[in-house]
């Protein structure tokens, strides 16, 4: 009798708190849904471009291998001799700059020539003076385009600020997704037959999303510091400590510490993150937050 009266006395509080927490969960679900929908294009761009940036050096070497440089038993040409050789091959241009450029085999000469067709950046054999190719091939320009898209969204300083805001949004998505998954994981449908594309998208989003939470939170957090470096500089300054912190953030962001294995894991996670953004929008575009309502 005492136990029954105790349960009755506790039931009004339970009835009052359940609608409150239900509303909190519904609000959190809507935040996750609409925030993800708002930045789906951003996530898609930075995730896939980040995968390419991870391997930009390897891709450049593959598509634009270094020219062969052999001494041919000669001495290196002087700057004046290189300029003379360049003008002999481009008689209508004028040399505006000469630099040494390190390649894998040796140091090659890079000359900038200006003429009616504009500025050209060419590589010349340092021993024969022969033109051996474009100093800025298409592969290098394409990779530079992708890097700029990843870092600045092709919009300079404004793009860097937008990138920082997007990084904060990714952190919020990760945190809200973690709370929703770990708090309501028992309600996720399991074993239910997949009936349509939207249901498949929802299942993929739930099952793959939990593995991407740490990666997305790490990328969003480090991306925020890269976009707003003053956040770190205001705490530790711009000295060696600040530099060491940024180097550590870069290692976390790029996965460069472990070589190919970690870069491959980071790239795979980047592709999965872009798929999560698409499946999130596809799976819940016409769906009310039913998983958050007690049945």
C-alpha positions in Angstrom: 0.0 0.0 0.0 2.8 2.4 0.9 4.6 1.5 -2.4 1.5 2.3 -4.4 1.0 5.6 -2.7 4.6 6.5 -3.3 4.3 5.8 -7.0 1.1 7.8 -7.2 2.9 10.7 -5.4 5.7 10.6 -8.0 3.6 10.3 -11.1 2.5 14.0 -11.3 6.2 15.1 -11.4 6.9 12.5 -14.0 4.0 13.6 -16.1 5.1 17.2 -15.9 8.7 16.5 -16.9 8.1 14.1 -19.8 6.5 16.8 -22.0 9.4 19.2 -21.3 12.1 16.7 -22.3 10.0 15.6 -25.3 9.9 19.2 -26.4 13.6 19.6 -25.9 14.3 16.5 -28.0 12.0 17.7 -30.7 13.7 21.1 -30.7 17.1 19.5 -30.9 16.0 17.3 -33.8 14.7 20.3 -35.7 18.0 22.1 -35.0 20.0 19.2 -36.4 17.6 18.8 -39.4 17.4 22.5 -40.5 21.0 23.3 -39.7 22.1 20.3 -41.8 19.8 21.3 -44.6 21.1 24.9 -44.6 24.7 23.9 -45.0 24.4 20.7 -47.1 26.1 22.4 -50.1 28.9 23.7 -47.8 29.5 20.3 -46.3 29.6 18.7 -49.7 32.1 21.2 -51.1 34.5 21.3 -48.2 34.4 17.5 -47.6 35.2 16.5 -51.2 37.7 19.4 -51.8 39.4 18.4 -48.5 39.8 14.8 -49.9 41.6 16.2 -52.9 43.8 18.6 -50.9 44.9 15.7 -48.7 46.7 14.2 -51.8 47.5 17.4 -53.7 51.3 16.7 -53.7 50.8 13.1 -54.9 48.3 14.2 -57.5 50.6 16.9 -58.8 53.5 14.5 -59.1 51.3 12.0 -60.9 49.8 14.5 -63.5 52.9 16.7 -63.9 56.0 14.7 -63.2 59.3 16.6 -62.9 61.2 17.0 -66.2 64.4 15.0 -66.5 67.5 17.1 -65.7 70.8 15.7 -66.8 74.1 17.7 -66.9 75.1 16.3 -70.3 78.7 16.9 -69.2 78.2 20.7 -69.3 78.3 23.5 -66.7 75.1 25.2 -65.6 74.2 28.2 -67.7 74.4 31.6 -66.1 71.4 33.9 -65.8 72.5 35.9 -68.8 72.9 32.7 -70.9 69.4 31.4 -69.8 67.8 34.7 -70.7 69.6 34.6 -74.1 68.3 31.0 -74.7 64.8 32.0 -73.7 64.7 35.0 -76.0 66.0 32.8 -78.9 62.9 30.6 -78.4 60.5 33.4 -77.6 61.9 36.3 -79.7 58.7 38.5 -79.2 58.8 38.3 -75.4 61.0 39.9 -72.8 62.3 38.2 -69.6 61.0 39.8 -66.5 62.2 37.2 -63.9 64.6 34.3 -63.4 64.5 31.9 -60.5 65.9 28.6 -59.4 63.2 26.0 -58.8 63.9 22.8 -56.9 62.7 19.6 -58.5 63.3 16.0 -57.4 66.4 15.5 -59.5 68.1 18.9 -59.5 67.5 22.6 -59.5 65.8 23.8 -62.7 65.4 27.3 -64.1 62.1 29.1 -64.1 61.7 32.2 -66.3 58.9 34.6 -66.6 58.4 36.1 -70.0 56.0 38.9 -70.9 54.7 39.5 -74.4 51.6 40.2 -76.5 50.0 37.0 -75.1 50.5 38.1 -71.5 52.8 36.6 -68.9 54.2 33.1 -69.4 56.0 31.1 -66.7 58.3 28.5 -68.3 60.8 25.9 -67.1 64.2 25.8 -68.8 66.9 23.1 -68.7 69.7 24.6 -66.6 72.4 23.0 -68.7 71.1 23.3 -72.3 68.7 26.2 -72.1 65.9 24.1 -73.7 62.3 24.9 -72.8 61.0 21.9 -70.9 57.5 22.9 -70.1 55.0 25.2 -68.3 55.9 26.2 -64.8 52.2 26.4 -64.0 50.6 23.4 -65.7 46.9 22.9 -65.7 47.2 20.3 -62.9 48.8 22.8 -60.6 46.2 25.5 -61.4 43.3 23.0 -60.9 44.8 21.9 -57.5 45.2 25.5 -56.5 41.5 26.1 -57.4 40.4 23.2 -55.2 42.6 24.4 -52.3 41.2 27.9 -52.6 37.7 26.4 -52.6 38.4 24.4 -49.5 40.0 27.2 -47.6 38.3 30.4 -48.8 35.3 29.2 -50.8 36.8 31.1 -53.8 35.8 34.3 -52.1 39.0 35.6 -50.4 38.7 37.0 -46.9 34.9 36.9 -46.9 35.0 33.2 -47.9 37.4 32.5 -45.0 34.9 34.1 -42.6 32.0 32.1 -44.1 34.1 29.0 -43.8 34.7 29.7 -40.1 30.9 30.0 -39.6 30.3 26.8 -41.5 32.9 25.1 -39.3 31.0 26.2 -36.1 27.8 24.8 -37.7 29.5 21.5 -38.3 30.5 21.3 -34.6 26.9 22.0 -33.6 25.7 19.3 -36.1 28.1 16.8 -34.6 27.1 17.6 -31.0 23.4 17.5 -31.7 23.8 14.3 -33.7 25.7 12.7 -30.9 23.0 13.6 -28.3 20.2 12.4 -30.6 22.0 9.1 -31.4 23.1 8.1 -27.9 20.0 9.4 -26.2 17.5 7.8 -28.6 19.4 4.9 -30.2 17.0 2.3 -28.8 14.2 3.9 -30.9 16.0 3.6 -34.2 14.2 1.0 -36.3 16.2 -2.2 -36.7 15.3 -5.2 -38.8 12.5 -3.3 -40.5 12.5 -3.9 -44.3 13.6 -0.9 -46.4 10.6 0.2 -48.4 11.9 3.2 -50.4 14.8 5.5 -51.1 14.1 7.9 -48.2 14.0 5.0 -45.7 17.4 3.7 -47.0 18.8 7.2 -46.7 17.6 7.5 -43.1 19.2 4.1 -42.2 22.5 5.0 -43.8 22.5 8.4 -42.1 21.9 6.8 -38.6 24.3 4.0 -39.0 27.2 5.8 -40.7 26.6 9.1 -38.8 27.7 7.8 -35.5 31.1 6.9 -36.8 31.6 10.4 -38.4 30.8 12.3 -35.2 34.4 12.5 -34.0 35.8 13.3 -37.4 33.2 16.0 -38.1 33.7 17.6 -34.7 37.5 17.6 -35.1 37.3 19.1 -38.6 34.8 21.7 -37.5 36.8 22.7 -34.4 40.1 22.9 -36.2 38.6 24.6 -39.2 37.2 27.3 -36.8 40.6 28.0 -35.5 42.1 28.2 -39.0 39.4 30.6 -40.1 39.7 32.7 -36.9 43.4 32.3 -35.8 43.0 35.2 -33.4 41.1 32.8 -31.1 44.4 31.0 -30.4 46.7 34.0 -30.7 44.7 35.9 -28.1 45.4 33.1 -25.6 49.0 32.1 -26.4 50.3 34.9 -28.7 52.1 34.4 -32.0 55.3 32.9 -30.7 56.6 29.4 -30.7 53.8 28.1 -28.5 51.1 29.5 -30.9 53.0 28.0 -33.9 53.2 24.6 -32.2 49.4 24.7 -31.5 48.6 25.5 -35.1 50.9 22.7 -36.3 49.1 20.3 -34.0 45.7 21.5 -35.3 46.9 21.0 -38.9 47.9 17.4 -38.1 44.5 16.7 -36.6 42.7 18.4 -39.5 44.7 16.7 -42.3 45.7 13.4 -40.7 49.2 14.0 -42.0 51.0 12.5 -39.0 50.4 8.8 -40.0 51.2 9.1 -43.7 49.2 7.2 -46.3 47.1 5.1 -43.8 45.7 8.1 -41.9 45.3 10.2 -45.0 43.3 7.3 -46.6 41.1 7.1 -43.5 40.6 10.9 -43.4 39.7 10.9 -47.2 37.2 8.0 -46.8 35.6 9.8 -43.8 35.4 13.0 -45.9 33.5 11.1 -48.6 31.2 9.6 -46.0 30.5 13.0 -44.5 29.4 14.4 -47.8 27.1 11.4 -48.2 25.7 12.0 -44.7 24.8 15.6 -45.7 22.9 14.4 -48.8 21.2 11.4 -47.1 20.2 13.6 -44.2 18.3 16.0 -46.5 16.9 13.2 -48.6 15.8 11.0 -45.7 14.0 13.7 -43.7 12.8 16.2 -46.3 9.2 15.3 -45.8 9.5 13.7 -42.4 8.3 15.2 -39.1 10.5 14.6 -36.1 8.6 11.4 -35.2 11.7 9.6 -33.8 11.6 12.0 -30.9 7.9 11.5 -29.9 7.2 8.9 -27.3 4.7 6.2 -28.4 
